[in-house]
Each structure stands twice: as C-alpha cells, then as structure tokens.
Amino acid sequence: IVSHPTEKQVRAFLDNKVAPALEQVTAELARRGIDATVDREGDGITLTVPQGEAAPFIYAVRPVPKPLPAFALVDPPGKREARRKSYYRAEVYLVVGGQGYDIYGYDTEQVIADVIAHFDRYLHFLSAH
C-alpha cells in the first residue's frame, strides 16, 4: 500500500528476482525430464512448459502501469518523483490472461513458490480433463 515503484524499479525486480526464480524452476523441471523455457518477450519475462496437444503452462510477469493513488505518499514538491502520475506493478499472467495481482517485493523463493502453486493447479486441471 505504501510502495509505489517506478518502471525502472520493477524492471530491476524482474532482472534480479523473477528471472533467477524462473531459471531455477526451469532447471528443476529439466532434472525431472520436463522441457521448459524462459524467454524475455516484449517488456516481460515468461516461463513456458509445452504439454503436447494441451495448452502450454505459461507463467509470465510484466510491468504494468497504474495511476498513482490519491493517498500515495510522495516526496516534497520540487523533487522529480513528486510529479509522477503512475507507478508500476509486477503482474502475473497465465495462459488465461492477467491474474490481477502484484508480486513486486517477493523474494526469489516466494516467486518460485508462486510458480509451483500455479503449475500444480495446471497439472491438476490437465489430469481432470
């Protein structure tokens, strides 16, 4: 609620936390004989796990601009940051689209846990259909 990161901060988060987390997941999946790739596409980063004829598992994180809330704490007038009208979120996207939540501030382990939770749901969905 009190953090309103800039685009630069969210991009650094993608580079320093999300990318290593997705690479670790990819390496673990490879050890288990599951193909997966991590790609930088457009302005985000995406983990893809193909599943033959089924839709692939996709976990992507993209920087998304949002209007700065009226209650946001800003620096005193005169500072460049005080003029900002928006902030950025690190939002999760799956094959079905945006999930509407922000993972900015997660550490690498929390990102891995989030990916695994979504991957487990995906596998459950595949086994049920």
C-alpha positions as CSV (number, residue, x, y, z in Angstrom):
1,I,0.0,0.0,0.0
2,V,2.9,2.4,0.7
3,S,5.2,1.2,-2.1
4,H,4.6,2.7,-5.5
5,P,7.7,1.6,-7.5
6,T,8.8,3.2,-10.7
7,E,9.2,1.3,-14.0
8,K,12.9,1.1,-13.5
9,Q,12.5,-0.5,-10.1
10,V,10.0,-3.1,-11.5
11,R,12.4,-3.9,-14.4
12,A,15.2,-4.4,-11.9
13,F,13.0,-6.7,-9.9
14,L,12.3,-8.7,-13.0
15,D,16.0,-9.0,-13.6
16,N,17.2,-9.6,-10.1
17,K,14.4,-11.8,-8.6
18,V,11.9,-13.1,-11.2
19,A,14.4,-14.2,-13.9
20,P,16.6,-16.2,-11.4
21,A,13.5,-17.8,-9.9
22,L,12.2,-18.8,-13.3
23,E,15.6,-20.1,-14.3
24,Q,15.7,-22.2,-11.1
25,V,12.2,-23.6,-11.8
26,T,13.3,-24.4,-15.4
27,A,16.4,-26.2,-14.1
28,E,14.4,-28.3,-11.7
29,L,11.9,-29.2,-14.3
30,A,14.7,-30.3,-16.6
31,R,16.1,-32.5,-13.8
32,R,12.7,-34.2,-13.8
33,G,12.6,-34.6,-17.6
34,I,10.2,-31.8,-18.3
35,D,11.0,-29.3,-21.0
36,A,10.6,-25.6,-20.1
37,T,11.9,-22.3,-21.5
38,V,12.4,-18.8,-20.1
39,D,12.1,-16.0,-22.6
40,R,12.2,-12.3,-22.5
41,E,9.4,-11.1,-24.7
42,G,8.3,-7.5,-25.1
43,D,8.5,-5.9,-21.7
44,G,8.2,-9.1,-19.5
45,I,9.6,-12.5,-18.8
46,T,7.8,-15.8,-19.5
47,L,8.2,-19.4,-18.4
48,T,6.6,-21.8,-20.8
49,V,6.1,-25.6,-20.4
50,P,4.7,-27.2,-23.5
51,Q,2.3,-30.1,-23.0
52,G,1.8,-31.7,-26.4
53,E,-1.8,-31.2,-27.6
54,A,-2.9,-29.4,-24.5
55,A,-2.4,-25.7,-23.9
56,P,1.1,-25.0,-22.5
57,F,1.7,-23.8,-19.0
58,I,2.6,-20.2,-19.1
59,Y,3.8,-18.0,-16.2
60,A,4.7,-14.5,-17.2
61,V,5.5,-11.4,-15.2
62,R,5.1,-8.0,-16.8
63,P,5.5,-4.4,-15.7
64,V,2.0,-2.8,-15.7
65,P,1.5,1.0,-15.2
66,K,-1.3,2.0,-12.8
67,P,-2.4,5.5,-11.8
68,L,-0.8,6.7,-8.6
69,P,-3.5,6.6,-5.8
70,A,-4.6,9.9,-4.3
71,F,-3.4,8.6,-0.9
72,A,0.1,7.8,-2.1
73,L,2.9,9.3,0.0
74,V,5.1,11.4,-2.3
75,D,8.3,13.5,-1.8
76,P,8.0,17.2,-1.1
77,P,7.3,19.5,-4.1
78,G,10.3,20.1,-6.3
79,K,11.5,16.5,-6.4
80,R,11.1,14.8,-9.7
81,E,9.4,11.7,-8.2
82,A,6.7,14.0,-6.7
83,R,5.4,14.7,-10.3
84,R,4.8,11.1,-11.1
85,K,1.2,10.3,-12.1
86,S,1.7,6.5,-12.2
87,Y,3.5,3.6,-10.6
88,Y,4.3,0.1,-11.8
89,R,3.3,-3.3,-10.7
90,A,4.9,-6.7,-11.5
91,E,1.8,-8.5,-12.5
92,V,1.4,-12.3,-13.1
93,Y,-0.1,-13.6,-16.4
94,L,-1.0,-17.2,-17.1
95,V,-2.3,-18.7,-20.4
96,V,-5.8,-17.5,-19.5
97,G,-4.6,-13.9,-19.0
98,G,-3.7,-11.5,-16.2
99,Q,-4.3,-12.6,-12.7
100,G,-4.7,-9.2,-11.3
101,Y,-2.1,-9.3,-8.5
102,D,1.3,-7.8,-8.0
103,I,4.4,-9.8,-6.9
104,Y,6.8,-6.8,-6.7
105,G,8.7,-7.2,-3.4
106,Y,8.6,-11.0,-3.4
107,D,12.0,-12.7,-2.9
108,T,13.2,-15.4,-5.2
109,E,11.8,-18.2,-3.1
110,Q,8.4,-16.6,-3.0
111,V,8.3,-16.3,-6.8
112,I,9.3,-19.9,-7.1
113,A,6.5,-20.9,-4.7
114,D,4.0,-18.9,-6.7
115,V,5.1,-20.6,-10.0
116,I,4.9,-24.0,-8.4
117,A,1.4,-23.3,-7.0
118,H,0.1,-22.3,-10.4
119,F,1.9,-25.3,-12.1
120,D,0.3,-27.7,-9.6
121,R,-3.1,-26.3,-10.4
122,Y,-2.4,-26.5,-14.1
123,L,-1.4,-30.2,-13.8
124,H,-4.5,-30.9,-11.7
125,F,-6.6,-29.3,-14.4
126,L,-4.9,-31.4,-17.1
127,S,-5.5,-34.6,-15.1
128,A,-9.2,-33.8,-14.5
129,H,-9.9,-33.3,-18.2
